[in-house]
Amino acid sequence: MVVIGDRIGYNQVGKEHMQAEELFNQNIEEFFCRYCEEKLTMAQDLLSPWAYYRGWDVYNDHLVKAIEPLTSEQLALTISPNLRSVGSLARHIVHIRASWLYNLMGEGGPEVKAIADWGYEGDVPPADELVRGLTVTFRAWKECLERWTPEDLEYVFRGDRWGRPYELSRQWVIWHVIEHDLHHGGELSFSLGAHGLAAPDI
C-alpha cells in the first residue's frame, strides 16, 4: 500500500507539474505576442513618411545629372513651339516644388521662398541655378518628410483659390508634387532624347 500510495502521489505531482509548465508556457507566449504587437505599433508610430517615399531622391539625382551639363542653347530646345523648352520644364518642376512647400504649407525657409518667388512662368536660369533649385527644393521636402508623422499627413489645408474654396490634405499635396515631378520629368526626358541629348537614366 505504501508503494501504491507513493506511486499515486508521484503521478499526481507529475500531473500538477505538467499543468503548471503548460500554464507557464501559455503565459510566456501571450506575453511575447503582446510585446511584439506593442513594439510593432511603436515602430509604426515612429516611422517617418520618408520611409515610404524613398526613391524620390534617386529620381531627383537623375534630373540633376541630365540638367547639369546643358548649355543655354540646349536649355532652350523644345519639341514644339507651343510646348515648354527643356529649361522651362526644369524651371517649372523646381518652382512648383517650392510653391507648394512654402506658399501653402509654410515650410522650407528663405532659400525655398526665393524659388517660390520665381513665379509660374519666366526667364529660364542657367543650368547651375536649375541644379541648385532641384537640390534645394528636394532637400527641403526630404527634411519635412523625415520630420512629419503619419498623423501630420492627415492635416487638411483650407483656403480659397481663384474665388473657390479648397481642402487639401498634406498627404494629397505630397503625392501631387511627386506626380508633377514624374509628369514633367517625362516631358523633359522625351525632349532631350528627341534632340539626341542624354536623358535622365530612368
N, C-alpha and C positions, 0 to 999 in steps of 0.2 A: 504493500500500500504506500509505503514511503516513496518507493521508486516511481510508482504511478503518479503519486501526488507531485513529486518533483518534476516529472515529465510534463504533467498538465500545467504546472506553474511555469516551466520553461517555455512551453508553447505559447502561453498567454503573454508572457513578457516579450517574446519574439514578435507576436502579432501587434502588440502595442508599439513596439519599436518600429515596425514597418509602417504603421499608420502615422506615427509621428514623422518619420522620414518622408513619406508621401506628402504630408501637410507642409513640411518644411520646403520641399522642392516646389510645391504649388505656390507657396508664398513668394519664394525666390523668383519664380517665373513671372508672377504677376508684378512684382516689384521691378524686375528688369524691363518688362513691357512698358510699364508706366514711365520708367526712367528714359527709355528710348523715345517714347512719344513726346515727353517734355523736352528732351534735347532737340528733337526734330522741329518742334514748334518754335523753340528759341532760335534755332538756326534759320528757320524760315523768316522769323520776325527780324533777325539781324541782317539777313541777306539784302544787299542793296540792289536796286533796279539795274545797276550797271551789269550785274551778272547775266542778265537776260539780253543785254544789248551789245555784248562783246562781238566784235566783227565790224562794227561801225568804224572802229579805229583803223582796221585794215583797209576798209573802203576809202577812208579819208587819205590814208597814205598813198593809195593808188591815184587819187585825184591830184595830190601834191606832185607826185613823180611825173604825171602827164603834163601838168601846167608849168612846172619849174623851168624846163629848157626852152620854152617858146619865146619867140621874138614878138615885137609889137605887130609886125606884119602877119605872123601866124595867128596871133590872138584875134586879128580882125577877120580871119577867114570864116565863111559861112557856106552852107549848102544851098541856101535860097535867100534872095533879097528880103523876103518877109519873115525870116527866122533869125533868132539871135546868133551872133557870132560866137566863136569858141570862147573868147574873152568875156563876152556878155553873159554866157551861160555860167562860167566860173564865178563871175561877179554876183550873179543872181543867186547862186547857191549860198555863197558867203553871206550876202545881205539878208536873205530870208532866215538863215540860222540865227543871226544876231537880232533881227527884228522880233521874232517870236520870243526869244530868250529874254531880251532886255525890255522891249516895249510892252509885252504882255505880262511876263512873269517877274519883271524887276530883278533879273539875275544877270551876272556877268561882269559888272564893274565898268570902269572907264574905257578900256580897250574895246569891249563889245559895244558899248554905247556909241563910240566913234564910228564903228562899222554900220551900226543900225542907222546912223545919220547919213549914210551914203545916199539914201533914197532908193526908191523902187527901180528906177532906171537912171542912167547917167554915163559919164565917161568911164571907159574901162581902164583900170590901173595897170601898171606894168606887171609882168609875171611875178616878180619877187613880192610885190604888195598883195597879189592874189594868194600866193602861197602863205604869206603871213596871215591873211584873213582866214584861210582854211584852217591854219594851225591854231590861231587864237580862238576862233568860234568853236572848233571841235573840243579844244581843251576845256573851255568854259562849260560846254554841255556835259562832258565826261565828269567834271568835278561835281556838277549838280546831280548826275545820276548816281555817283558814288555816295553822295550825302543824303539824298532823298530816301524816304522809307516807302514801303508798299502803300501805307496809308496816305502819304503825300500825293501819290499818283491819283487818288480819288478826289483831290481838291478840285473844285469847279470854279473857273474864272467866268465872271459875269460882267457884261457891259453892253455898249451899243456901238455898232459899226455901220457907217453909211445909213444911219437912221433906223437900223434894225437891231433888236436885242440878240445877244448870243450867250450861250452857256457851253463852255468848253472845258472838259476835264484835263488835268495835267497829262494823264495817260494819252488822251487823244492828241494833244499838242506834240508830245514826244514822237508818236508814230507818224503824225503828219509831216514833221520836219524830216524824218528819216525817209519817208516815201518820196518827199520832194527832192531830197538828195539823189535818190535812186533814179527818179524820172529824168531829171535834168542831167545827171551824170551819164545816163544812157544817151541822151542827145549829144552831149559833149564827146562821148566816145565815138559815136557814129560820125560826127562832123570831122573829128581828127582823122579817123580811118578813111573817110571819103577823100581827104586831101593827102593821103599817103603818109600821115604822121603817126607816131606811136600813140596808141590809145591806152586808157587805163587797163592794166593787166588783170582783168576780172574773169 
